[in-house]
């Protein structure tokens, strides 16, 4: 039987990190004389990305993207070990491992990825973790997903990219694989929408059943 493969986004999907990302970004922007409301900032980050917000700040202030990004990284990096896993993340990873699924990560997070995964004891679940440090074009470019599929000989029909944003679903679609949107509210459009990460077991079972038939 061909193995099912799950490629995970991290922030907002496996890591409950917006509680760190938003105040860190808010503090950084304030240092550059940009005042923001936390709720509006959260909406902007989830609709686009942290980099998009920083890019807008650079254009508004005339400062360089690198300067603001480096400051944000310093602020948020000091809080990285405060990030908790999403509800039932560990149980889901364990259940999928027991089902024989291969698991990977593709995230825009950079040098803090390994420390937070190791701190939470989640690193062991993943065959490979691809971060922004690898230099692939950012989402929704599919390059990182295509790299993983080629390297490990993954079947497109049985490889799923799991994320919490439209950007992630666009990335999956551009790679030609199904996207799984994690949306506790149930809102959103994707090949699959799950309110609870444990529901992903049903997607894997269904994929296995279709192969047998």
N, C-alpha and C positions, 0 to 999 in steps of 0.2 A: 504494500500500500504506500502510495506517495505521502510523504509527511506534510502535514499542515504547518505553515510558518506564520508567525505573528510578529510583525514589526511594530514596536511601540514608540509613540511620542512620550515625552516625560512630563513636562510642566502642564498641569491641568488634567493630565491623563493618569499617570502613575504617581506623580508627585503633587501634593496639595500645596503648591509653591506660590500661588498668587498672593497669599498673605504675607510673603516676604518680598516678592517681585514689586508689587504696587507701592508699598511704603518706601522701598529702596529707590525706586524710580522717582517717586514724589520728592524724596529728600534730595536726590541728585538734581532734579530740575529746579528745585527751589534755590540751590546754590548758584544756578545760572539765571536767577531772577525770573523763573517761569512758575507761576502758581497754578496748581491743578487740584481738582476735586478727585478724591479716591475712586468714587463710583464711575466717573467719566473716564478716568485713567484705566481702570479695570476693563471697561467696555472697549476702549481703544486698543488695549494690549491683546484682548482675546479676539477682536475682529481682525487685527493685523499682526503686529509683533512688537517686541521691545525695541528691536532695531528700527522699525518704522517710526516709533515715537521719538527715539533719539535722533533719527535723521531729520524729523520735523523740527525738533528743538535746535539742531545745528543750523538749519536754514533760518529759523526765527531769530537766533541770537548772533549769527555770523561766526560762531565758534566751530571748530572742526568736529566732525562725527567722532573721530578717534578720541579727542579730549573728553567729550561727554561720555562716550562708551567706557573709557578706561575708569572714569570716576564712578560710574554706575557699577562696574564690575568690582571695584574696591569696596563700595558700600554693601552691595548684595553678597559679595563673597564672604564677608565677615559674619553673615547670618545663615550661611548655607546649611549648617548642621542643625538649624532650627526647623528645617522643612520636614513635615511628616508625610507619610505615604497617603494616597487617597484611600477612602474607605474600601476595605476588602481587597486592596491591591495585592497584598502578600498571598492571601487565600486563593485569589484568582491565578496568580503566577504558579503557585504550587499545584493547583488543580490541572492547569494546562500542561505543566511539566509531566504530571502523572498520566495524562492522556497521550503523551508522546509528541506533543507539538514542539517544534523548534521556535525559539524566541530570540528576538533581536531588539535593538533600540536604534532609532534615528531621531536625533534631537538637535535643535539649534543651540542648546546649552553647550558651553565649552569646557574650560578646565575644571569647573566645579562638578562636572558630571560624575567622575569616579569617586571623589570624596563623599558625595551625598548618597550614592548607591551603596558604597561600602559601609557607611555609617548606618544605613537602614537594613543592611544585610540582604540587599536585592541583587547585587552584582552577579551572584552565582547562577542566576536563572538565564543569563543571556549568553548566547554563543558569540555574539560580537556587538559592540556598542559603537555606533558612528556618531561623532559629535561635530560641531562646527570647526574643530581643530583640523579635521580632515580636508577642509577646503573645498568641499563640493558646493556647487551653486545652491543658494538657499531655496527653501520651499516657496512656491509650488513646483520648482524644478524637480523632476523625478530621478535625477542622476544618482543620488545616494541609494534610493530604493533599487534602482536597476543594477547598481554595483553589487548589492547584497544578493539579489536574485541570480545574477550571473556567477558570482563567486561560489555560491552554495547550491547551484542548480535547482533553484526553487521554481515550482509550478505556479504560473500566474493565477490560475483559477483557484489555487489553494493557499495563496499568500495574501494576508490581510494587513492593511496599515491602520492602526488604531490611534485616534487623536481626538482632541476636544474642540477643534476649530475648523471652519470652512477651509482655511489654508491647508490643513492636513488632508481633508477630503479631496481638494484639488490636486494635491501632490499624488495621492493614491490613483486618482483618475488619470493623471498624466503618465503614470507608470503602467497603466493598464491592469491594475489590480483592484479588488473590492476595498472600499473604505468603511471602517467602523467608527461611527461618531459616538463618543462618550458624552452624553448630555443628561445629567440627572433630572433636568426639567422635562425631558422628552422632546424638546423642541429642536428642530434642525432637519436637514435633508441629507441623506447619504444612502449608500447601499444597505447599511444596517445602522440602526440607532439603538443604543442601549442606555438604560437609566442606571444600571448596576453593572460593575465590571464582571461579576460572576455570570452574567447572561452570555458572555462570550463563549462559555463552554457549549452552549446550545448551537452557536454558529459553527464551532469546530465539529461537533457531532453531526450536524447537517451536512457539512462538507464531506465528512467521512462516509456518510450514508449514500450520498450521491455518487461517490466513486465506486462503491460496492455494487450499485445498481447499474 
